[in-house]
Amino acid sequence: MNKIKLVVVALIAVFSTVSASAQKTGYISLDQVVGLMPEVGKIDTLLQRFQADSLNPQYAYMISEYQRKDSMVNSKDSSKTPASVRTIARQEMEGMAYQIQNWQSIVQQAMQGKQGELLDPVYRKVMAALNAVAKENGYSFVINKEQLLVAPPNDDLFPLVAKRLNIKLPAGVGAPAATPKK
């Protein structure tokens, strides 16, 4: 609740400052623009390949190692293995069992990290276009659309940024912004 109050106070301060000094404020949904970028489809394919080529083999190896150590520790012939080796193997198995049990969260973290790595250049490209559009159209401030409860449609920079990036907008997405007066 305090965050909402802080955002509202900040927005009021920004809007009152803007109106006092005649600076323009616009807004945009960066995630919406990034979602329409052609590179995103390639990134989904790369993420699937990353999981198939890196994470799935790692999981299979971990399972096979766990089973190998388990048979070394718990088989009929385990008495031939020195006690110190069996103790070390049991400790390693505990760590592996934890990783196996939490594999989904490990995969999710790895996928999020890889996705961030792959999306970083796309976000930089969108930010460069946004900065250029804001400068060309006299916007001093640009706010993330998801933070706004009410906003005039003429200050939505989404269509201008999409046009600059040569993104074809799907029907009904981002009504064209009015041409700013100079």
N, C-alpha and C positions, 0 to 999 in steps of 0.2 A: 504494500500500500504506500510505503514511504517513497518507493521508486516512482510510482505513478505521480505522486505529489511533486516530486523533484522534477520529473519530465514536464509536467504542466507548468510549474513555475519557470523552468528554463525556457519553454516555448513562449510563455507570456513575455518574459524578458527579451527574448530574441525578436518577437513580433513588435514589441513596443520600441525597441531600439531600431528595428528596420523601418518602422513607420516614421520615427523621428528623424532618421537620417536618409530617408528615401532609398534604402537599399532593398533589393528584391530577394525574396526567398522562394525557392522552388523545392520540389520533392521528387523522389523516384524510388522505385523498388529495384534495388540492384539484383536481388535474387531472381526477379521476374525477367530482367534483361539477360542475365547469365543463362537462365533456363532456355532462352530462345536462341542462344548462340549455337552455330553449327558444330563447334568443337565439343560441346557437351555430349553429343551422341558418341563421338569417338572416345571420350573419357569413360563413358559407361562400358564400352567394349574393353578398354584397357584395364578397368577395374575388375571385370570378369576374368580377364586373362591373368591378372595379378593373383586373384584368388585361386584359379585353377593351376597356375604354374608355380606359385610360391607357397601359399598357405595350405592348400590341400595336401601336397607332398610332405610338408612339414608335419602336418597332423598324422599322416600315415606313418611317417618315420617314428614319430613319438610313440604311437601305439605299438609298432613293432619292437621298439627298444624296450618299452614297458613289459611287453610279453616275454622278450628275451631275458630280461633281468628277473622277471617273475619265475621263469622256468629255472634260472640259475639258482635262485634262492629257495624255491619251494618244490623242486623235483626230487625224485628218489636219489639222484646222484649229487644232491646238494651237499651231502656230507663230505664229498671229495673237495669241495671249494673251501678255502680257508675262511675262518669265522670273520676275520677283518674285512675280507672282500665281500662277504655276504652282508655285513653291517653297512658298508659303503653303498652297496647295491640297494639295500632297503631304504636308505636315506634318499638316494637318487629317485627311487620309485615314488616316495612320498611327494617330492617336488613335481615329478611327472604326473602323478595322479591329480595334484592340484591344478596343473595346467590343462589336463584333459577335461576335468570337471568344469573348468572356467573357459573352455576353448571358444565358446560363442562370444564372450565379452572380449577375449584377446583378438579374435578375428574382427570384431566390430571396431576396436580401437585401431587396428592395423589398416582396415579399409578406410576409416575416417582420415587417418594420417595420409594415406596414399591419395585419397580424393582431394584433400586440401593441397597437397603437393601438385597434383595435376590441374586443379582449378585456379591456382594462384596466377598463372599467366593470363587466364581468361578474365579474372577480376581486374588485373592490372590494365588490360586492354579496355574494359568497360569504364574503369575509372579515368583513363586518359580521354576517352570520348566524352564522358560526363564533364570533366574539367574544361574541355574545349567548348562544349555546348554552353556550359554555364558562363564562361568568359564571353563567348560570342553574343549571348543574349542578355548580358548584364546582371546575372544572378550572383549575389554576394554570398549567399548561403544556400546549401542544398541539404535537406533533411531526408532521412530514410522514411519512406511512405508508411511503413508498418508502425511508426511511432505516432502518427497523426490520427486523430479522431475525425476531424473535419478539415477539408482543404479545398481551395478553389481549383476546378479542373484546368484552368488556364496555366497554372503553375506546375503542372505535372510534366516533368522533363522526359518521361519515358519515350513518347513518340519521337522526340527530337534526337535522343541518344540512339534509339533503334534505327532511325533514318541515317544517322552518321555512320553507324556500324553496318549498314546495308542489310538489316534484318527485316524480313517480311513479317508483318504483324498478322497473327491469326484474326479472323473476324471477331469483332467485339472486344479486342484487347487493346487498351490504351487509346482512348479517344484523342484525336489530334489536338494538340495544344494550339491556342491562338497565337498568331505571330506577334511577338512582343513589339511594343512601340518603342521607337528610338528617339 
